[in-house]
Amino acid sequence: MSALGTDGSSAMERARQAARRAYEVARLRRGLVRALLVAVVLATLAVTTTGSSALALLPVFVLAWTSLEWRGGPLLHGGRAGAVGGVVAMIVPMSMMETCCRAGCAMTAGTCCKMAGGCLAVGALLGLAVAAWLARTSREQDRLRAAAGAAIGLVATACPRCTEMMLGEGLGLLGGLVAGMMAATLVTVVVQRRPRATT
């Protein structure tokens, strides 16, 4: 009887594991389909604002968005907010980010448009906006996971814009996005977890 019981338990466990695998594969497939659909929209925007060179980084977005859709929950919620911020970063005019450019300055001069300050500032402002939105729309216990999802969504959506930037500018934009958002999120979490004074 014990052997039969053990065999029955093993069979049930294998069936449970097989059902779980099938469920996860179905979620992953659904995530990939959704990621490809959103990537078509992003590709159109990227080519319009940046040029065809931006298409080289679209696989990064597809991989990141598939992961977010697969995991779901707070990560996906944050990822959607990050994607909106990334889209805004895609359409911000380069003149707002290349603040070191002067009228008549030639790229070959070696001193024009190589500062990342403008890109960093724009990225930080967008990151703060995403963090503020997450603070209003996500539950307190989910805020850090939502922020991680938003960081993934921000970088994956905005990175095609970096193909028209120099390395420092691209890193400034992406770094500003993530740093601004994470700093604001951490401050919000610390403040909300601080014990409140009783009267």
N, C-alpha and C positions, 0 to 999 in steps of 0.2 A: 504493500500500500504506500509506503514512504517513497519507493522508487517511482511509482506512478505519479505520486504527488509532486515529486521533484521534476519529472519529465513534463508534467502539465504546467508547472510554474515556469519552467524554462521556455516552453512553447509560447506561453502567454507573454513572457518578457520579450522574446524575439518578435512576436507580433506587434507588441507595443513599440519596440524600437523601429520596426519597419514602417509602422504608421507615422511615427514621429519624423523619420527621414523623408517620407513621401510628403508630409505636410511642409517641412522646411524647404524641400526642392520646389514645391508649388509656390511657396512665398518668394523664393529667390527668382523663379521664372517670372512671376508677376512683377517683381521689382525691376527686373531687367527690361521688361516690356515698357513699363512706365518711364524708366530712365531714358530709353531710346526715344520715346515720344517727346519728353521734355527736351532732350538733346537736339531734336530737330528745330524746336523753337529757339534754343540757345544758339545753334549754329547759324540760323538766319540773322539773329541779332549780332553775333560775333563778326560775321562777314560784312554786315552793314557798317558796324562801328570801327572795326579793326582791320579787316581784310581776310583773305583766304588763309593766311598764315595761322590764324587763330584756330583753324580746324584741327591742327596737329595736337592741340591739348584737349580736345573734346573727349577722348577716351578716359582722361582723368575724371571728368565730370560723370561719365557713364558709370565708371567703377564706383565712385563715391556715392552717387545717387542710388545705384542698385543696392549698396550696403545699407543706406539709410532706409530705403523702402523695405528691405528684408527685416531689419531689426524693429522698425516701427516705433511706436510709443513716443517718449520724450525726445529721443534722438531725431525722429522724423519731424516732429513738431518744430524743434530747433532748426533742423536742416531746411525746412521750408522758409523760415524767417531769414536764415542765412542766404538762401538762394535769392530772395527779394533784394537783400543788401548787395549781393554780387551782381545782380542785374543793374542796379543803380550805378555800381562801380563801372560797369561796362559802358554806360552811356554818358558818364561825366566827361566833359570835354578835356582833351589833353592840356589845353591852355590853363586849366585850373590846377593841374598837377605838376606841370613843368614850370614852376614859378621862377626858376633861375634864368629862363630865356629872356633875352632883351631884344628889342627891335633891331633887326639887321644883323643879329648874331648868327654866324655860320656854324653848322655842326662840326665842320673840319677845324674850327679854331681850337678845339680841345677843352674849352671851358664852358661850353653852353649845354644846358639841359642834362647835366650829369648829377645834379643834386637830387636826393630822394625826399627832401623835406616836404614838398608839396604833395607828393604821393602818400607820404606817411600821414600827413594831416588829414587828407581826404579819407584815407582808410580808417583812421582813428575815429573821425566823426561818424562814418557809416557804422563802424563797430559799436559805438556808443548808442546809436539809434536802434540797432538790432537788440542790444542788451536791454534797453529801456522797454522795448516791445515785449521781450521775453519775460521781464519782471512783471508785466501786467497780465500776461496770458498763460503763464505756466505755473503749476503748483510749486510751492516752496520746496518740497522734498524732491522734485524732479528738475530743479533749476540747473544744477551742475551738468546733468546728462543732456538737458536741452541746450545748454551752452556749448557742450562738446559737439552736438549735432550741428548747431549753428556755425561753429568754426569750420567744420567739414564742408557745409553748404556754401559758406562764404568763399573759401579758398577754391573749391571746385568750380564754382560759377564764375568767379572773377579772374581765375588764372588765364583764360584765353586772351583777356585784355593785355596781359603782360607781354605778349608776343611782339607788340609794337613799342615796347619800352626797353630801355637799357636795364641791365641786371639790377643795379642799385635801385632804380625806380620801381621795378616789378617787386623786388623784395620789400621795398618801403610800403607799397600799396598793400600787399598781402599781410605783411607784419603789422601794419597799422590797423587793418581790419580785425585781425585776431586779437592783438594786444588791447585795443580799445574795448572790444566786446568782453573779453575775459576779465579785464580789470574791473569794469563796471559790474559784471556778474558777481565776482568775488566780493566786492564791497557790499552789494545787495544781500548776498547770502550771509556775510558776517553780521551785518546790521540786523537782519531778521532773526538770527539765532542768538543775538545778545540778550541776556536776561532782562526783562523789563522791570523797572522799579515799581514796587507796590506802594500804594498810599494807605 
